[in-house]
Amino acid sequence: MNISTIQIKNFKKLQDVTIPIQKDQSIFVGANNSGKTTAFEAISKFLKPEHKEGKRFDVYDFTIYNWSRIDELFNELQELQSQISKEKDVKLLLQEFNEKQKELEELFPSLKVVIDIEENELHRVIDLIPKLDNNIKQVAVYQRYEPKDYIEIFEDYKKACDEAKRMKEILDESYQDRERIDNIKAEVPPKNIKDFLEKDNKLNRYFTIRYYLANPSVEDDEFPHEAINEFDINPLKSLIEVDEINAQRGLTDNESDSEFKVTKRISSQFARYHKRFNEENQDLDEHDGAIMYAKKYAEHTIGERLRDSLTSLITPLETLGYPAFGSPNIDVEPVIDIIKTIENEGNILFNPDNNKSKDLLLPESSNGLGFQNLIYIYLKLQYFCRSRLLMDNEEEIKPLHIILIEEPEAHLHAQAQKVFIDKAMDIITKDQPASLNSQLLLSTHSSYIANESKFNNLLYFKRELNKDNHLAKVVHLSDVPMDPRVNYMRKYKDDEVGEKELRNYKANERFVKKYLEVAEHDLFFADAIILIEGSAERILLPQMMKNESSYLSSKFITFFEVGGAYSHLFFPWLEALERPTLIITDIDTVQGSGNKTKTHTTIGDNKISKNPTIWKWFNDNEITIDNLVRYKNKDKEKDNMRITYQYKDYGEDAYSRTFEDDFALTNKELFKEMSKVKGLAQKFKDIFIKYDNINEDVTEKLFEYVDNTKTTFALDILFNELALDQPFKTPTYIKEGFTWLEQQLKKENDKSGDQ
């Protein structure tokens, strides 16, 4: 048994999202404020509402953009209810009431869960099966947070509104300052149904979660959410156990704000574990006897010492007449509480030298926060898993265990993050019977965790603006459709029949997934993405961005090194992410005829680009340099992406071909002044000293010298920039790209505003 799909509607910014859940672990990734934590909150509030740690709903769990319509519908329903109570022929009124009630309920928070089942589990879900069918593979439950009794809400809301009306009349009668009084009257509660439900947390008094039989098929029509399909009790209560580890985990100094005080987190969790699985264990042995003997002996010994101390303390009270007749004597009877002893920080110690000497032991607060956090999460998981299995009757054990972990990377160094995500399921499923299942849902901002996860497990939460409403959508990255026409062009002499077709099957999809698994990147968490060609750009572009735009420097911009030969393969995937994406690539000029050899860039000579990314962008595999140079900015922009490449005429038909020679042409004077250079940078310097003016001869020489020593070239630039205390200039095509990127992010910022 496992959850395969969770559909959340009208819960905060999750107005309508469908989240595919993997059988083992699902990793929620995405930028800040994209809905990951909101999804966890919805799952927790709906799937563990009756648990002692269950969270209560509040008015801000409703999608904020729905409240204006909710208020309108409540008022309309209230008016219809009033008419129904007075009229004799109410058929049409009831019909209108039911239609508006249905519309209203479609705006309430809801969660639908689809569960995959095996044949031997049918007896567990017999009440969820819509029809008798031994071949059924899925069942579903729809949960909605809705009013218990509309009439009660109408009556109480009307009373509150009448009281507000009376208060406004009193204000009018008592004060003359009309402008001030009008402002005060506008704030008299309740201003609307939201205001009414928010005060004194009336929401939880009037609303409850109702459970309905649902259709597990997304293709077919949903079952009506009516009384005929409603369950009297929570049908998932006996099926699903939900535990969660929140992001904060007591990492604050304020004990009231955390589950456990920071200096005692491990101690507290270990005490909780010991009490549940050791102290309350009914199978006693000689160890328990030894503990009891030691405990009572210590209590007796300490008691004798304390009585001596107490006697000396209270003797002077006799001079004050205590104890008088009938007054009780003061005594002391110490009790040693093993649980409180464990919780004392001094009882969980760390040995920095891993030896047996007790002189070097440190309290847990002296150990690194990262290790504290790792140990704490481990103990939590152990407690969750063992608690679930601690049942006398195996049938009482819930077959499905959902564990939510929010941002486990807090205070964990990179290696620990990688190890954790790799081993988490091993910890959770250890000693778990084959008939049971556990699913881990984890949210993260860590590229280490995301990169270490299986690509199929990644769920990307993205921010979306819909009619000025800030919402969230979920993309299963593995399901993003790629270009089926992409194939490996290379021909193999020894290909047997079918081998070429097999190698080309989903070539685009397989390449992108593999590259994203092996390459270090922050694509899932970035505000914007910049695709670059190679190492020289990777070293120099961050400094260029800092020089050109303080605004971009304040954003999380990730540089993704992939190269012009492959950047286009990521286009469908980048479109799905919907993050502003700048593609910085090279024009890569070649001869337009013959064997299409590399050459320096000129116009009017039938030269073309050999860059597949440029081909894909302009849908032309023979695109000429003449056209590329003439294209305007609007030709280089598509939705959330923009391409930029070398096009500037530096004088007398002098064009660049790559990042390196364009950078050199932009910084001609800087190269002349460089003193400590070698390799490519030295060659460029020699050219600029030899030639006073930039012309085609210069660009041809630059092209001839460009080689593979690009990393050394970039390091030479950085060194000499510091030595000369003279910042280098940003090439025009890159500067224009930065300008576009800044504009895109500012548009988002101007429209920002979230719940």
N, C-alpha and C positions, 0 to 999 in steps of 0.2 A: 504494500500500500504506500502510495506517495502522492503528494499534491503535484499536479501537473500545470495548473493555471490558477492565478489569482487575479480577479478583475475588481478594481477599486473605482468607485464613482463618487463624486461630490465630496471627497474628503480633502479639505484644504485645497492645495493646488492640483491635486490629482482628480481632475474633473471626470476623466474617463480613460483609464489606462488598463491594459492587459499585460500581466507579467508572467511570462513562461518560467516555470520553476523546474530546475534540473533535479534528477533523482538523488544526487548526492549533495552538491553544493552549488549555490548561485551567488555570484559576486555582483553587488550593486556598485557601479562606478558612475562618475559624472562630476561636473563642476559643483562648486558650492551653490546651495539654494536650488538644486535641480530636482528635489523630491525624494531623495534616498531615505532620509530620516522620516519623512512624512509617510512613506510606504511602510516602514517598520512600525510607526505609531498606529496606523490603520490595522495592520495585521494583529498587533498586540491587543488593541481595544476590542476588536471583533472576535478574535479566536481565544482569548482568555478573559472574558468579561466577568466570569464568576469566580475566578481565582482570587485568593486573598491579596495578590499583588496586582490585580487587574486595574487598569487605568480608567478613570471616569471621562466621559465625553464633556466637552464644553462648546459654546457657540462658535468658537474659532476653529473647530474641527469641520464645520460646514464650509464648502467653497464660498469664499467671501463675496464673489460676484453673483451668487444665487440669492443673497438675502433680500435684495430689493423686490425680486419676483415672489419670494416666499412671503414677504410682508403683504404684498398685494393679494396673493391667493388666500392668505389667512383672513384678511379683511373681507374678501368676497365670499368666502365660505361662511364666515360669521354672519354676514348679512343674509345669505341664503338660508342658514339655519334659523334665523329669526323669522323669515318669511314662511318657512315650512311649518313652524310652530303655530302660525296664525291662519294659514290658508287651509281650505278643505281639499281642493284638487291639487295635489302636490307632485303628480307624476313627472311633469316637466322640470319642476324645481329639483326633485331628487336626481333626475338624470343629469342636470347641469351640475349639481353638487358632486355627484360621483365623478364626473369628468374632471372637474377642477381639483378634487381630492387626489385623483390619479396623477394629474400634472404636478401637484404639490409633492407627492411622495416620490416622484422621479427626481426631485431636487435634494432629497435627503441623503446623507452618507450611507453607502452600501458596500458590501463586499461579497463577491461570489467566489466560491472555492470549488475547483474541479479536482476530483480525486481518482487516480488510477487504482484499480483493484485487480487482484488475482481471483481465480475461481474459488480457491479455498478460503477466501475472505468474505464471501457473499453473506455469510451469516452475521458478520459484523455490521453490515450496511443494509440489512434487509429493509429497514424503514426508508431508505433513500433510493430504492430501486423503483423507477416510475412504472415499470411493467415487468411481469414475470418473464425472465429471459436468462437462461444459463450462459449465454454468450456475452452478457453485458461486461464491459471493460472499464466503465467510468460511471461515477455518480457525482452529483453536484448539490450544493446548498447555497441559497441566496440569503444574505443577512442584511437587514436594513434597520437603521436607527430612526424610529418613527414614534408618533404620539401613542400613548396608551389609550387615551380617551379624548377625542376631539371636543366633546361637549364640555368636559371639565376645563379644558384650556380656554374655550370660548367664554365660559362664565367668569373664570378668574381674570382673564385678560380684560373683559368688559368692566369688571369691578375696578381693576387697576386704572383703566382709562377714565372711568368716571371720577375716581379720586384725583387723577391728574387734572381733569377738567375743573373740578372744584377748587383745587389749589390755584389754578390760573385765575379763576374768578376772584379768589381772595387777594391775590397779588394786584389785580386790576382795581379792586375796591380800596386797597390799603396804601397804594403808592402812586405818585403823580409823574415820576420820571419815566415817560413812555418808552423812550429808546432803550433804557436799561431794563425796564420791566419786560419788554418784548423779547430781549435777548435771554432773560432768565426764564421766561415762559417756554421758549423754544427748547430749553434744556430740562424741563420738568419731566421726569420719567413716569411711565415708559413712553419713549418717543416712537417705538415700533415694537413688533413682536420679538425681534432680536434683543432689544433692550429689556423687555419684560422677562424673557427666558434667562438672560444673563444674570440678573439680580438675584442674589441669594442662591445661586446655582439651581434655579427652578427647572432648568433643562432636564436634569437627571430625575427630577420628581415627575415630570410629565411625559418624558420619552423613555423608550426601552428598545432593546434589540429584538426584533421579530425574525423568525427563521422560516424559510419557505423551501419547498422542493424545487429544484432548478434543473434545467436541461443542460447536461454536460456538453452537448454539441454546440459549437459556435455557429455552425452553418444553419441550423434549424431555428425556428421561432422559440423564444423563451416561454416557459410556462407562466401562466398568470400568477401574479403575486397576490393571491386572494386567500380567503379563509379555507377554501377547499384544499389548498396546497400548504397550509401553515402547520408547523409543528407546535405542540403544546410546550415542549421543553427544547433545550439546545441539543440537537441530534449529534453534534460534533463533540460533546462533552466527554463521551466515552471513547472517542477515536483519536483525538489529537491532544497532545501535551505540548505547551508552548513555554519555553524559557528564554530569557534574554539577558544579555550583558550590555549595558548602556555605555556610551562613550566616556562619560565622566569617571565612573568607577572609583569615586572617592579620592580623586587626585586634587583635593582642595584642602586648605587648612581649616576650613569651617566645618566642624563635625556635623552641624545641623543641615548642611547642604549636601552631604554625601552619605552613602550607605555605611561606610566605615571610615573612621578617621585615618588619614593618610599614613600615620606612623604605625597603625595597627591593622592594616588591611589584610595582610597574610595571616596574622594571628587570629583575627576575627573569623576569617573564612575557614581556617584549619579547625578552630573551636567548633564552628557550625558542623563541619564534616565529622569531627570526632563524636560529638554529641549524638548525631543521627545514626552513624554506622558502627560506632564502637561502644559508647556508654549505654545506649538503649538496646544493645544486642542481648537477647535472652539466652544465648548459648554461653554460659559462664565456664571459665576454665581456671587453672591455677594462677594465671596472670591477674585475673580479676580479684582473686583472693589476696594476692600479694599487694595489689593497689589498695584494697579495702583495709588491710592490716596497717600499711604504711600511713594511710590517711588518718585512721583513728589514733594510731600511736602519736602522729605529729600533732593532732588536735589536742590530745591529752597533755603532751609535753609543753606545747605552747600555752595551753590553758593554765597550767601551774605557774608558769613564768608571768603571765599576764595578771593572775590573781595577786601575786606578790606585788606587782607594780601598782595594781588598782588599790590594794590595801593602804599602801603608803600615800596614795593620792587622796583617798576619801576619809582617812582618819581625822584630818582637821575639821571635817564636816560635823563631827560629834560636838565640837565647841559651839556649833550653831544650832544644836538641838536635833540633828538628823543622824540616825533614823529615830523618829518619835514612835510612840505607841501606835501600832497598826500600820506603820510605814514599811514598805518592802525593802529588804536589803539589796544592795547592788552587787551583782555577780557578773562574771564573763564566761561565756562558753563559745570558744572559737569554732568556726566551721570552715573547712577547706573545700572550696568549690573548684573542681578540676577544670571546668570550662572557663571560669574566670582566670584561673592560673594560666591557661593557654593563651587567653586573650591579652594577658599582660605582655607588653612588648619584649620584656626581658627573657621570655621563654621561647621565642622564635629567633634564633641567633645564626649568624653567618661567620664561617671561619675563613678569613682571607688567605691563610697559608695552608689550608686543607690538612692541618695536623691535629693531633689530639689534645694539644695544650689549650686549656680553658682560659689562659691569660690573654689570648688574642681574639676572643669571640666578640663580634659586633652585633648590636641590635638591628632589626630589619630596617629601621629608618636610616641606617648608615649604609645600606646597600643601594645600588643604582636603581632609579625609578623604573628603568627598562626591565630589569630582572624582577623587580617587585611586581610589575604589571604582568609579565609572562607567567610567573608562578601563580599570581592571583587568578588569571584567566583559566589556567590549568586546573586549579582547585575548584573553581566554579563549575567547569565542565564536568569534572569528576562527580561533583555533588549532584548536578542535574541528572546525569545518566544513572547513577546509582539510586537516586530517589525514585526515579521512574520505575525501576525494576523491583523496588522494595514493596512487593505486594504478596499477600498470602496465597491468593488465587491467580494463576497465570492469566485467566480470562479478564481479570480486572486491570491488567497492564494495558495501557493505551498503545495500540499498534503503531502509531505514528508520533514521532518526536520532532518538533520544529524548534531549532535553536537560532535565535537572532543575536548576532554579534555586531555591534556598531563600532566602527573605526578601531580595530584592535591594534593599529600601528602606534597609538599614543604612547610615547616614551620608549618605543622599541627601536633598536638600531636596525639597519637594513637587513643584516644576516638573520636576525631573529624573526623579522617579518616574513622573509622567504621561507624559513623553516616552519613557522607557524602555519601558514596557509597550506604547506605541503603535508603537514602531519595532523592537522585539525580533525579530519574525518577519522583518522586512525584512533585518536583519543576518544572520539564520540562513539564509535562503533565497537570499541573493545568490550568483549564479554557480552555483546548484544546478541540475543537469540536470533536465529535465522528468520523466524516468523515476524520479527519486528523490523522497523525501519526508522532511520533518522535522516533529517534533511537540514543542512546548514545554510542559513541566509546571512550573508555578511556584507556590510557596506564599508567602503574604504575610499580614502583620498590618496592612498599610497601606490605609486607606480610600481614599487617592488612587489607588492601583493598582487596587483593587477597583472603584471608581466609574468609572474610565477603561476598564475591560474591558467586553467585550460580555456582556450578561446571560446569554446562552446558554452562555458559557464558565465560569461560576461554579459551583464545587462546594463546598457547605457541609459542613464536618466538625463534627459536634455530639457533645457528651459525653452519654452515656446510662448510666443505672443500671438494670441488669438482674439481679434477684435478688441485690442487694447487690454485684454485680460492676460495676466501672467500665469501660465499653467505649466504642466510638465507632461512629457511623453516618455515612453520606454521603448528602447530599440534593442531587440535581441541581435547582437552584432553578428552572430553566426548566420542569421537569416537575411542579411542585407544582400539583395540580388546584384551579382557582378556581371560584367560583360561576357557573355558566352562565346563571343567571336574571338577573344584573345587566345592565342596559342603559341606554342614554342616554335619559332620559325626555323630553328636549326634542323638540318636534315641528317639522318643517321643512315650510313650505307647498309648497316646490318639489320635494319628494321624488318621484322617479320610482319606478316599480315595482322593488322589490328593494333600493333604496338604504338604507332604514331597516334591513333585515335585515343588509345588508353592514356598516353602521356599528355594529350591535350584536353582530356576530360576535366572540365571546371578548372582550367589552368589559372585563370585570373583569381578565382576564389581561393584555391589552394596556396597560391603564391602569397597573397595578402595575409592570409591567416598565419602562414609560416613565418613571414617577415615580422609580423606584429608579435609573435611569440618569442622570437630570438633577439629582436632589437630592443634596446633600452629606450623608452619613450614615456612622455607624459600626456599623450593625446587625449586620454579620457577625462582629464581634469583641467584642461587649458581653457582660457578665455578666447584664445585665438591660436591658429596654427600657421607656421611658416615652413614650407617644404624647400629644402636646399639641395644643392648638387653634391658638395663634398666637404672635406676637412677644412679647406681655406675659408669657406663661407661660415662653417660652424665656429671657427675661432674668431673671425672678424665681425660677423654680423651682429652679435649681441652688443659690441661696442658701438657699432654704427647706429643701432636702434637707440642706445642711450644718448648718443650725441644728437640725434635728430628729434627725439620725442620723449619728453619726460612723462607724458601721458601713457605711452605704450610701456615704458619702463615700470610703471606702477601696476600694470596688468600681468597676469600669468600667461606669457607667450611661450609656446614651446617650439623649438626648432627640430624638424624631423628630416634627417638626412636619408635621402632615398635615390636621388639622381634622376636626370632627365629621361633616361632610358626606361624608367619604371614608374615615375610619378603618376602617369596617366592611369595606371592600374588601380590606383587608390581613389580615383574620382567618384565612383558610386558610393564608396564607403564614407568619403569626406562629405558628400552631399547628405548622407543619412545623419551624420553628426551635427550638421547645420551650424558649425562653428565658423566664423570668418577665417578664411584660409587664403594665404598668399603663397603663390607658387613662383619661386625665384629660380629661373632656369637659364641655360645658355642657348644662344641662337644656333651654334654649331654649324657653321657654313661649310658646304661641300659643293663641288662642281656639279652642275645640273645635268651633265651628259657623261657618257662613258662609264668609268668605274666609280664615279662619284667620290673622288678623293677629297680629303680635307683641304681647305684653302682659307686664306684670309678673307675677310668680309668686304665686299664692294657691291654696288648696285649697278644694274644695267648690263650684267655679264651672265645672265641666265644661271645665277647661283641659287641654291635651295638650302633649306635646313634639313639636317638629318636627325633632329631631335623628335622622338616619338611622342613626347608630351605635347610639343607644339603641333605635331600632326593631329593628334587627338582633339586638341582644343579647337583648332580651325577646320577640323574634318577634311584635311587635305595632306596626303602623303608626299606631294610634290610642291609644297608651298614655297613660293619664291622669296628671296631676301627682299626684293623690291616691295612686295606686298607687306611683309612683316615690318619693315621700316615705316611704312605709311599708315599702318593701322592706328586708330585712335583709342583712347582709354576705354570707351564704351565697348569696343570690340574685344577688350581684354577682361571684361567682367561678365560673370555668369552667376546669378543668385548669390550664394555665400562664398564664391571663389573669385580670385583674380590672378591672372598670369602676368608676369613681367620678365622682360629679357632685354638684351642690349640692342639699342636702335639709334643711339645718338651719333650724329655726324660731327666729328671733332675737327673738321676742316679739310678741304681738298679731297673729298671722298675717303675720309679716314674713319672707318668703323671698326668696332671691336668684335671679337668672336666669343670670348669667354669672360668669366668673372675676373680672372687675373689681369688680362690685358686692358679691360675696361677700368679696373681699379687703378692700373698704372697710368692710363691716359688722364684719368680724373685727378691724379696726384703727381703729375709730372714734376713739379718743383720740389715736392717732398723727396722724391727719389734722388734728385740731383744732390740734395744735402745729406743724404744718408752716408755714414762713414763706415759702419760695421755691417756689411751685407755680404752675402755669398749666393751662389746658385742663381736661381731665376731673378731674384731681386737685383743682384749685381749686373746681370745681363740687361735688365730693363734700365738700370742707371746708366750703363755705358751707351745705350741707344739715345737716351734723352740728352746726354752730354754731347754726343756727336751731332744730333739733329736739332736745330733751333726751332723749326716749325714742324707741326704734326701734319703728316700727309700719308698717302697710301703706302709709300716706301716704309714709313715708320711702323704702320700697323702690320705690314707684311713681315717685317723683322720681328715684331712682338709675337706674331703668330708662330714663327719658326722657332722661337725660343721657349714658348710655353711647353713645359714637360710635366712629369709626374711629381715634381718636388714641391707640391702645393703646401704641404704642412710647414715645411721649412720656410717657404715664402711668407706665409701668414705670421710665423714667429718673428721673422726678420722685421716685418712691418710693425708689430707690437713693440719690439725692442727699440727700434729707431724712433717711434713715436714718443716713447718715454725719454729717450736720450736727447732728442731735439726739443722736447716740451712743445711739440707742435701737433695738434690733432689732425688726423687724416680726413679727407673729404669723402662723402658718401656718393657713389656713382648715381647718376640721375635716375636710371631705371629702378634702382632699389629705393631711392628716396620717394619716388612716386608710389611705389608699393606700400611703403610705410604710411604715407599720407592716406591712401585708400583704407588701410587696415585701421588706422586711428578713426577715420570717419565712421566705419562700420561699428566699432565699439562704442563710439559716442552716441550713435543712433540708439543702440541698445540701452545705454545708460540714461539717455533722455526719456526713454519710455519705461524705465525701471520703476519698480514699486511692487512689493511682494507682501505675502502674508506669512 
